[in-house]
């Protein structure tokens, strides 16, 4: 369910910083990877919210995390 087009949109748009009085040159400020991830997550949840599928998505995510947790718990042998 990855939308490859949205990733390119975030990367291609530079985030413009406020011009400070110290620097006379204005350069485009490109986002860090962490900032891009945050923006992508926000976009993803907005799309889910518009579809009304946030609860379903979070329930599935909770289930996956629970099964991962059970996977690494050692089972106690019965005597």
C-alpha positions as CSV (number, residue, x, y, z in Angstrom):
1,X,0.0,0.0,0.0
2,X,3.0,2.3,-0.5
3,X,2.4,5.3,-2.6
4,X,5.6,6.0,-4.4
5,X,4.4,9.2,-5.9
6,X,3.9,10.9,-2.5
7,X,7.5,10.3,-1.6
8,X,8.8,12.1,-4.6
9,X,6.6,15.0,-3.9
10,X,8.1,15.5,-0.4
11,X,11.6,15.1,-1.7
12,X,11.3,17.4,-4.7
13,X,9.9,20.4,-2.7
14,X,12.6,22.3,-0.8
15,X,11.6,23.7,2.5
16,X,12.4,27.4,2.5
17,X,13.9,28.8,5.7
18,X,13.1,32.2,7.0
19,X,15.6,34.6,5.7
20,X,17.9,35.8,8.5
21,X,19.5,39.2,8.5
22,X,23.0,37.6,8.8
23,X,22.8,35.8,5.5
24,X,22.3,37.7,2.3
25,X,22.2,34.6,0.2
26,X,19.0,32.6,0.2
27,X,19.4,28.9,-0.5
28,X,16.8,26.2,-0.6
29,X,16.8,24.1,2.5
30,X,16.2,20.4,1.8
31,X,14.5,18.3,4.4
32,X,16.4,15.7,6.5
33,X,15.4,12.1,6.3
34,X,13.8,12.2,9.7
35,X,11.7,15.3,8.7
36,X,10.7,13.6,5.5
37,X,9.6,10.5,7.4
38,X,7.4,12.6,9.7
39,X,5.8,14.4,6.8
40,X,5.1,11.1,5.0
41,X,3.5,9.6,8.2
42,X,1.3,12.7,8.5
43,X,0.3,12.4,4.9
44,X,-0.4,8.6,5.3
45,X,-2.6,9.1,8.4
46,X,-4.5,12.0,6.7
47,X,-5.3,9.7,3.7
48,X,-6.5,7.0,6.1
49,X,-8.5,9.5,8.1
50,X,-10.3,10.7,4.9
51,X,-11.1,7.1,4.0
52,X,-12.2,6.4,7.6
53,X,-9.8,3.5,7.9
54,X,-7.6,4.7,10.8
55,X,-9.1,2.4,13.4
56,X,-8.8,-0.7,11.2
57,X,-5.2,0.2,10.4
58,X,-4.2,0.7,14.0
59,X,-6.0,-2.6,15.0
60,X,-3.9,-4.5,12.5
61,X,-0.7,-2.8,13.6
62,X,-1.5,-3.7,17.2
63,X,-2.0,-7.3,16.2
64,X,1.3,-7.5,14.3
65,X,3.2,-6.0,17.3
66,X,1.5,-8.5,19.7
67,X,2.5,-11.5,17.5
68,X,6.0,-10.2,17.3
69,X,6.2,-10.0,21.1
70,X,4.9,-13.5,21.5
71,X,7.3,-14.9,19.0
72,X,10.3,-14.2,21.2
73,X,8.9,-15.3,24.6
74,X,10.3,-18.7,25.4
75,X,7.7,-21.3,26.1
76,X,7.7,-23.0,29.5
77,X,8.0,-26.8,29.1
78,X,5.3,-28.8,30.8
79,X,6.4,-31.5,33.3
